[in-house]
Amino acid sequence: MSHVALLTVHGMGPTSRDYAHPLFARLRTTLAGVDYFSVYYQDILKPNQEAVWARVANDTPLRYPELRRFLLFGFGDAAGLENRKEDTGSAYELAQTAIAAELLAAHAAQPNVPVVFLAQSLGCQVLSSYLYDAQKAAAGLPVVAGIWKDVDAWSLRTLGRRLGADERAFLAGGTCSALLTTGCNIPIFVAAHKQLDIKPIARPTPDFVWINLYAPEDALGWPLQPLSQGYDALVEDRAIHVGHGLVDHLLKSWNPWSHTLYWHDAQVLAVLEDLLDAPG
């Protein structure tokens, strides 16, 4: 029986549905007792982005096409998730539904299993918003968007039934033992807020740890502790240099393309393995 579930959330830009498979394969060689789940939300946004890219790229000579495509899809993801997010069926709600679906699968496989989250880039903001909304709803506070705006209505609409008490608590992160964020860009989403309004999630379990890994060369990866007293108390920032192999070292590790290298890096894998081994 598994003693922990790993749930991954991908970042911005074009992403394949099997994005986490290489990571899972590496972890299976060193760890036992882990169930693996990967959240995929890029399909919510990708069709429209592909249409825009085709119209622009096919009709206009542009320099740096790879960088432009990354930026269009990446920042298109961020904008799309925030656009009219209060609407039923919004991209924001559908992304949260994708998280909830994987958590329900983990709960069905082993009820109340400890959960370790791994989130990259925009996925850090997506997951943080999900947990923040869930905790507000659990406290009886109003939630303006996503599944936690009315979780009973969402579950009836999506699952055809109401959630049980154990399921609801589990979906709210009630067994989350750790969160590892890489290339996190939460600061981009909160920078315009007053510091007093910049609040992290509450600690979901007593021994919960949040480790945030960022490469100083990665312009999309940021430390979190300086954001506010709440983040300083909850998060442990660690600056690392990512990149493996000669090609990565020469072309990506020293510049903003390092944003794509975290989950291939031995340092990141070592931290993740320690977090996955801790609950047992």
C-alpha positions as CSV (number, residue, x, y, z in Angstrom):
1,M,0.0,0.0,0.0
2,S,1.3,3.4,-0.9
3,H,2.3,5.7,2.0
4,V,2.2,9.0,0.0
5,A,0.7,10.4,-3.2
6,L,2.6,12.8,-5.5
7,L,0.5,15.2,-7.4
8,T,2.2,17.4,-10.0
9,V,0.9,20.6,-11.7
10,H,2.7,21.8,-14.8
11,G,3.6,25.3,-15.8
12,M,3.0,27.8,-18.6
13,G,3.3,27.2,-22.3
14,P,2.8,24.3,-24.6
15,T,2.7,21.1,-22.5
16,S,2.0,17.5,-23.4
17,R,-0.4,15.4,-21.4
18,D,2.4,13.0,-20.4
19,Y,4.7,15.9,-19.2
20,A,5.3,14.2,-15.8
21,H,6.1,10.7,-17.1
22,P,9.9,11.1,-17.3
23,L,9.9,12.5,-13.7
24,F,7.8,9.6,-12.5
25,A,10.0,7.1,-14.2
26,R,13.1,8.4,-12.5
27,L,11.4,8.4,-9.1
28,R,10.2,4.9,-9.5
29,T,13.8,3.7,-9.7
30,T,14.6,5.0,-6.2
31,L,11.3,5.2,-4.3
32,A,8.6,2.7,-3.3
33,G,5.2,3.3,-1.8
34,V,4.3,6.3,-4.0
35,D,1.2,6.8,-6.1
36,Y,1.6,9.3,-9.0
37,F,-0.9,11.8,-10.3
38,S,-0.5,14.6,-12.8
39,V,-2.8,17.6,-13.3
40,Y,-3.2,18.7,-16.9
41,Y,-5.0,22.0,-17.6
42,Q,-3.3,23.2,-20.8
43,D,-6.0,21.6,-23.0
44,I,-8.4,24.2,-21.6
45,L,-6.4,27.0,-23.3
46,K,-4.4,25.5,-26.0
47,P,-6.9,25.4,-29.0
48,N,-7.4,29.2,-28.9
49,Q,-3.7,29.8,-28.5
50,E,-2.9,27.6,-31.4
51,A,-5.4,29.5,-33.6
52,V,-3.9,32.9,-32.7
53,W,-0.3,31.6,-33.3
54,A,-1.3,30.2,-36.7
55,R,-2.9,33.5,-37.7
56,V,0.0,35.6,-36.6
57,A,3.0,33.4,-37.4
58,N,1.7,32.3,-40.8
59,D,1.0,35.8,-42.1
60,T,3.8,37.9,-40.5
61,P,7.6,37.5,-40.7
62,L,8.7,37.4,-37.0
63,R,12.1,37.0,-35.4
64,Y,12.7,34.6,-32.4
65,P,9.7,32.4,-33.2
66,E,10.4,29.9,-30.4
67,L,10.6,32.6,-27.8
68,R,7.5,34.3,-29.1
69,R,5.6,31.0,-29.1
70,F,6.6,30.4,-25.5
71,L,5.6,33.9,-24.4
72,L,2.3,33.7,-26.3
73,F,1.3,30.4,-24.8
74,G,2.8,31.2,-21.4
75,F,1.3,34.6,-20.7
76,G,-1.8,33.5,-22.6
77,D,-2.3,30.8,-20.0
78,A,-2.0,33.3,-17.2
79,A,-4.4,35.8,-18.8
80,G,-6.8,33.1,-19.8
81,L,-7.1,31.7,-16.3
82,E,-7.9,35.1,-14.8
83,N,-10.3,36.3,-17.5
84,R,-13.9,36.2,-16.3
85,K,-12.9,33.7,-13.7
86,E,-16.1,34.2,-11.7
87,D,-18.2,32.7,-14.5
88,T,-19.4,29.1,-14.2
89,G,-17.3,27.0,-16.5
90,S,-14.5,29.5,-16.6
91,A,-10.9,28.4,-17.4
92,Y,-10.1,29.1,-13.7
93,E,-12.9,26.7,-12.6
94,L,-11.9,24.1,-15.1
95,A,-8.2,24.2,-14.0
96,Q,-9.4,23.7,-10.4
97,T,-11.6,20.9,-11.6
98,A,-8.5,19.2,-13.1
99,I,-6.8,19.4,-9.7
100,A,-9.8,18.1,-7.9
101,A,-10.1,15.2,-10.3
102,E,-6.6,14.0,-9.6
103,L,-7.1,14.4,-5.8
104,L,-10.3,12.4,-6.0
105,A,-8.4,9.7,-7.9
106,A,-5.7,9.7,-5.1
107,H,-8.4,9.5,-2.4
108,A,-10.2,6.6,-4.2
109,A,-6.9,4.7,-4.5
110,Q,-6.1,5.2,-0.8
111,P,-8.4,7.3,1.4
112,N,-6.7,10.1,3.2
113,V,-3.2,9.3,1.9
114,P,-0.6,12.0,2.7
115,V,-0.1,14.2,-0.4
116,V,3.0,15.9,-1.7
117,F,2.4,18.6,-4.3
118,L,5.0,19.5,-7.0
119,A,4.2,22.6,-9.0
120,Q,6.1,24.4,-11.7
121,S,5.9,28.0,-12.9
122,L,2.3,29.1,-13.5
123,G,1.2,25.9,-11.9
124,C,2.4,27.3,-8.5
125,Q,-0.2,30.1,-8.8
126,V,-2.9,27.7,-10.0
127,L,-2.3,25.3,-7.1
128,S,-1.9,28.1,-4.5
129,S,-5.2,29.7,-5.6
130,Y,-7.0,26.4,-5.4
131,L,-5.8,25.7,-1.9
132,Y,-6.4,29.3,-0.8
133,D,-10.0,29.2,-2.1
134,A,-10.5,25.8,-0.4
135,Q,-9.3,27.1,2.9
136,K,-11.5,30.2,2.7
137,A,-14.6,28.0,1.9
138,A,-13.8,25.7,4.8
139,A,-13.7,28.8,7.1
140,G,-17.1,29.9,5.9
141,L,-15.7,32.9,4.0
142,P,-17.0,33.9,0.5
143,V,-15.1,32.6,-2.5
144,V,-15.7,34.5,-5.8
145,A,-14.5,32.0,-8.4
146,G,-13.7,28.3,-9.0
147,I,-15.1,25.2,-7.6
148,W,-15.0,26.4,-4.0
149,K,-17.4,29.2,-4.8
150,D,-20.1,26.5,-4.3
151,V,-18.5,23.2,-4.0
152,D,-21.8,21.4,-3.6
153,A,-23.2,22.9,-6.8
154,W,-19.9,22.0,-8.6
155,S,-19.9,18.4,-7.4
156,L,-23.5,17.9,-8.3
157,R,-22.8,19.4,-11.8
158,T,-19.6,17.6,-12.3
159,L,-19.9,14.3,-10.4
160,G,-23.6,13.9,-10.2
161,R,-23.5,13.8,-6.4
162,R,-22.4,15.7,-3.3
163,L,-18.9,15.1,-1.8
164,G,-18.6,13.2,1.4
165,A,-17.1,14.9,4.4
166,D,-13.8,13.0,4.0
167,E,-13.6,13.8,0.3
168,R,-14.3,17.4,0.8
169,A,-11.5,17.7,3.5
170,F,-9.1,15.7,1.2
171,L,-9.8,17.9,-1.8
172,A,-9.1,21.0,0.4
173,G,-5.6,19.7,1.0
174,G,-6.3,18.3,4.4
175,T,-3.6,15.7,4.2
176,C,-1.0,17.7,2.4
177,S,2.4,17.1,4.0
178,A,4.6,19.2,1.6
179,L,4.6,21.5,-1.4
180,L,7.6,21.9,-3.6
181,T,7.5,24.8,-6.1
182,T,10.0,25.3,-8.9
183,G,10.3,28.4,-11.1
184,C,7.5,29.9,-9.2
185,N,6.0,33.2,-10.5
186,I,3.4,33.9,-7.7
187,P,5.1,37.4,-7.2
188,I,3.9,38.4,-10.7
189,F,0.3,37.9,-9.6
190,V,0.5,39.7,-6.2
191,A,3.0,42.5,-7.0
192,A,0.3,45.1,-7.4
193,H,-1.3,44.3,-4.0
194,K,-0.5,46.0,-0.7
195,Q,1.9,44.0,1.4
196,L,-0.8,43.5,4.1
197,D,-3.0,41.8,1.4
198,I,-0.3,39.4,0.3
199,K,-1.2,36.3,2.2
200,P,-0.1,32.7,1.6
201,I,-2.2,29.6,2.2
202,A,-2.6,28.4,5.7
203,R,-0.5,25.5,6.9
204,P,-2.8,22.6,5.9
205,T,-1.2,20.0,8.3
206,P,1.0,20.6,11.4
207,D,4.2,19.3,9.9
208,F,3.6,20.8,6.4
209,V,6.7,22.2,4.7
210,W,6.9,24.4,1.6
211,I,10.2,24.5,-0.2
212,N,10.6,26.9,-3.1
213,L,13.4,26.3,-5.5
214,Y,14.4,29.1,-8.0
215,A,17.4,29.7,-10.3
216,P,18.7,33.3,-10.1
217,E,19.1,33.1,-13.9
218,D,15.4,32.3,-14.4
219,A,13.5,35.5,-14.9
220,L,10.2,33.7,-14.3
221,G,11.3,32.0,-11.1
222,W,11.2,34.0,-7.9
223,P,11.8,33.8,-4.2
224,L,8.7,33.9,-2.0
225,Q,9.8,34.8,1.5
226,P,10.3,38.5,0.7
227,L,6.6,38.9,-0.3
228,S,5.2,39.2,3.2
229,Q,5.6,38.1,6.8
230,G,3.2,35.2,6.1
231,Y,5.3,33.9,3.2
232,D,8.5,34.4,5.2
233,A,7.1,32.2,8.0
234,L,5.7,29.5,5.8
235,V,8.2,29.1,2.9
236,E,11.8,28.1,2.7
237,D,13.4,29.6,-0.4
238,R,16.5,27.9,-1.9
239,A,18.4,29.4,-4.8
240,I,19.9,26.7,-7.1
241,H,21.6,26.5,-10.5
242,V,19.8,24.0,-12.7
243,G,20.9,22.2,-15.8
244,H,22.4,18.8,-16.7
245,G,24.5,17.7,-19.6
246,L,26.7,19.8,-21.9
247,V,23.8,21.1,-24.1
248,D,21.8,22.4,-21.1
249,H,24.9,23.9,-19.5
250,L,26.0,25.7,-22.7
251,L,22.6,26.9,-24.0
252,K,20.1,27.2,-21.1
253,S,21.5,27.0,-17.5
254,W,23.0,30.5,-17.5
255,N,20.0,32.4,-18.9
256,P,16.1,32.6,-18.7
257,W,15.7,29.3,-20.5
258,S,16.8,27.7,-17.2
259,H,13.1,28.0,-16.4
260,T,12.5,24.7,-18.4
261,L,15.2,22.7,-16.6
262,Y,14.0,22.2,-13.0
263,W,12.4,18.8,-13.2
264,H,15.5,17.3,-15.0
265,D,17.9,18.5,-12.3
266,A,19.4,16.2,-9.7
267,Q,19.2,18.8,-6.9
268,V,15.4,19.1,-7.5
269,L,15.0,15.4,-7.6
270,A,16.9,15.0,-4.3
271,V,14.6,17.5,-2.5
272,L,11.5,15.8,-3.9
273,E,12.7,12.4,-2.9
274,D,13.2,13.6,0.7
275,L,9.7,15.1,0.8
276,L,8.2,11.9,-0.5
277,D,10.1,9.7,1.9
278,A,9.2,11.8,4.9
279,P,5.5,10.9,5.4
280,G,6.2,7.2,5.8
